[in-house]
């Protein structure tokens, strides 16, 4: 079962049918009450992808959801944001009926055509998290999200006219902006978890050079470091910016310069040899970075110790 291809759900109508819901009132957008979803496609476990956006506010979710590596340690609601094509996996006990609550908003990309949100939705970083980080909400934040979803639902339940799409898009933009605010708040409120991540980040970077991995694979990349932490590069960048004010690349450069200073001051290796040991293909690139960060060339730095 674990090796089966994920089920692809192409339309919102197909999702409604799979979840034993009544037909959607609009083919391209739907707000679903989680209380109406009692089972997961009638099976104990399922992996699937959607061809549309999914924004969920979940409460009391008593099935196992493969959605990232963070522990869901908040008592309030949890939001998830899934882009078309991302894989979700759910597991639950046999014959168990779900007893969750909350709201699910499904938006097909076609609904966004000819609106600025068609391209702007990609700027909201939580849609590119590769399903790695859920958003935990306070009770007040839950209320804000619920109100917006219900306004969207009411709008497409009404008679569709020339203003309907614009009004729904406006509410969707408000929802996404609120989510962006909540994510930034989460970076701050989850200080213990975030600082543990920062410590692991520094450890992975240290081990990379300690094991001479750079000699085989070259300089460490942001993608490699993020993957080692089970985070996306976007999320790692946002986290480090919040905690340290520096990007992952700046952390990598700082680590490189400190290693280079050790080699320049404690060994007789040439600048080219040190550049190679640090993973640079060309010593000129190393020298340029070193001078940018220290205002000294590698040789000038070495001579300052004589």
N, C-alpha and C positions, 0 to 999 in steps of 0.2 A: 504493500500500500504506500509506503514511504517513498518508493521509487517511481510511482506513477506520475505521469505528466499532469501539471495543474489543469484543472477545469477552466476553460476560458468562457467567461460570460460577456457576450458582446453588446447586449442592449439592456436598458433599464427594465424593459418589459420581461426579458428573460430572467433577470434577477428576481423580479416579483413572482414569476411563475415558480422558480426554483425554491423560493422561500414560502411557498403556499400563501402568497398575499394576493389580494384582488388586483386587477389590472391597474397600472398607473394612469392617472388622469392626464398627465402630460408625458409624451414619449422621451423627452430629453432632460427632465428634472423631476425629482421625487423626494419628498420628506416622509420618512418611515418611522413609526413608533416602534421601538425595539420590543415593547410588550407584545406586539403582534407576531414576532418571530420566536417560535417555540423550540425549533430544532434546527440543526445545521445540515440542511439538504438531506435529512433522513439517514445520516451515517454518523459513525463515531469520530471519524477524522476526515478532514478534507483540505486540500490545497487548491486555491483558485486564483485567477487573475480577472480583473475587470477592465473593460475597454472605456471606462469613464472614471471621473473623480469620485472619491468617497470621503466624506467628512463625518466622523462619528463622535457622539458624546455618549459614553457608556457608563452605566452604574450597575453595581452588583453583578458584574459579569462573571459567571461561575463555570465557564469553559476555559480551557487553556488556549491562549492566543499567542502564536509566534510573531511577536512584534518587537524586535530589538532585544537588547541585553540588559537594560535597566530594570531594577526591581520596582514593582508598582507599589510604592510605599506611602502613597497619599490616601487619605480616607475619603476624599471627595471624588468627583467624576473624573473620567479619563477621556481625552480626545485623541483621535488618530486621524492622520491625513495620508491618503493613499492616491498615488497617481495612476493613470492608465498603464497597465502592464506589470505593476508590482505584484509580487506573490505573497499571499496570506495563507497561513495554515492554522486551522482550528482543531482542537481535540476535546472530546467530552466523554463522560461515562456512558456506557451502553444503556439505551432506553431512558436516559435522563432528559427531563424537560427543562429548557432554559427558563430562568426566572429573573432575567435582567430587565433594565429599564433604560430610558434615554432616547436619543434621536439619531437618525441616520439621514444624511443629505447626499443624494446621488446627482451628479451633474455631468451630462455628456458634453464632450468638447464641442460638438456641433451647436450647442446652446449658446456658446460664447462667440460664435462667428460674427464678424463685423462689429465687434466691441473691443475696446482697449484691453479688457481682461483676457482676451484670447491669447495675447502675448504676455501681459503683465502677470498672469497667474504663475508664470515660471520664476518670477522674482521672489515669491514667498518661499523661503528656504526650506521650510518644514515639508514641502512636497518633494524635496530631493534628498530626504534623509535615508533613502533606501530601506525604509521601514525599520529604523533603528531607535527612534526615541519618541515615546508617547508624551503627551502633554497632560499634566495633572492639574485639575481646577479646584478652586475654592468654591464654596456654595454660592457666593455672589457672582463669581465668574460663570458658573453653570447657568444661573438665571439669565444672564446676558445672552449667552449662546442659545439657550432654549427660546427666548423671546424672538431672536432673529430668525431662527428656523421656523417658528410658527408663523411669523409674518410672511416668509417665503411661501409656506404652505397655503396660507389664506389667499395669497395673490394668485397662484395658479389654480386654486379652487374657484376663484371668481371667473366671470366671463373674460376670456382673453381678448385684449384689444391692443392698439398700437403702443400703449404705454407699459404693457405687462412685462416684456423682456427687460426694459430699462429699469423698472422698479425692482425686479428680482435681482438683476445684476448689481444694482446699488446696494441692496441688502447683503448680497454675497461679498462685495468688497468690504463692507463694514465688518462682517464676520471674520474675514481673512485678516483685516487690520487688528481686530481684537485678539485674534490668535497670535499674531506677531508680538503684540504687547505681552500676552500671557507667557509666551516662550522666553522673552527677555526677563520677565519676572522669575521664571523657573530657574534660569541660570543663577540667579542670586539666592533664591530660597533653598535650593538644594546644595548648599555650600559643602556639606560633608562629602556627598557623592562626587561632586565636581572636583574638589580638591584631591580626592582619592584618584580620580582620573588624571589630574595634572601630575601627581606623583608617579603613576604608572607610565604616563607619557615620557617623563624624564628618565625613568628606568629603562624603558625600551630604547630610547635614544642612546643612553649610555652603553647598553649591552650591544647595540648595533656596531659600535666602534671597538668595544672590548673584544668581541668575537671576530674582529676583522671582516665583518660582513661587507663593509664598503669596498674591500679589495675585489670581491666577487661581483657584487651588484651595483657598485657605484654609490653615489651620494644617496642618503635616505630621502624618500619622497613623502610629501604630505599624505598621499593616497596610501602608502605602505603603513605609515604610523597610525593613520585613522583606522585602517583595516585591522591592525593589531589590537586596537582598543574596541573593535566592533562598533565603530562610529563611522559616519560619512565624513568626508573632508570638509563639507560645509558646516556640519554640526561641530566638529573639532575646532574649526576656525572661530566660530562664534563663541564657543566655550572659552578658548584661550584668550580671545580678545577681552571677554568680560572679566576673567580672573587675573590676567597679567597685562592687558593692554597691548600684547604683541601677537602677531600672527604665527602659525606653525612654522612658516619659512624663516621668520625672524628668530625663533627658538633654535631651529636647525643651524642657522648661520652663527648664532652666539656660541653654540656647542662646538662648531667647527673652529671658530677663532680661538676658543679656550684650549682646544686640543693642539692647535697649531702653535700657540704661545708656549705650551709645555715642550713640544718638540724643538722649537727654535731656541729655547733657553737651556734645555737639558741634554741635547744630543748634538752630534756633529753632522747630521744628515743635511744634504743640500736642500734648497727650496723645492727643486723638482721632485726629490725623493719624498719629502713631506707631503707635497701636493698629491702624489700618487698614493701614499699611505692613507690619506684622508678620503680618497675616492674620486679625485678630480682627474679627468682625462687630459687636461692641459694645464701646465703650471701657470700659464698667463692668467687663466681664469681664477685660480687660487690667489695669485698675487693681487689681482684687481679687487677681489672681494676683501682680502686682508687689509688693503690700504683704505678701502671705502669705510671699513668698520673701525679702524684704529688710527687713521691718518698717518700711518707709517707703512713703508714697504716691509716685507718679511726680513730683508737684510738689514734695514734700518732698525727694526725691532731687535734683531739679534745683536747688532753692534751696541745697542744701548745697555747691554749687560756686560760689555767688556770695559 
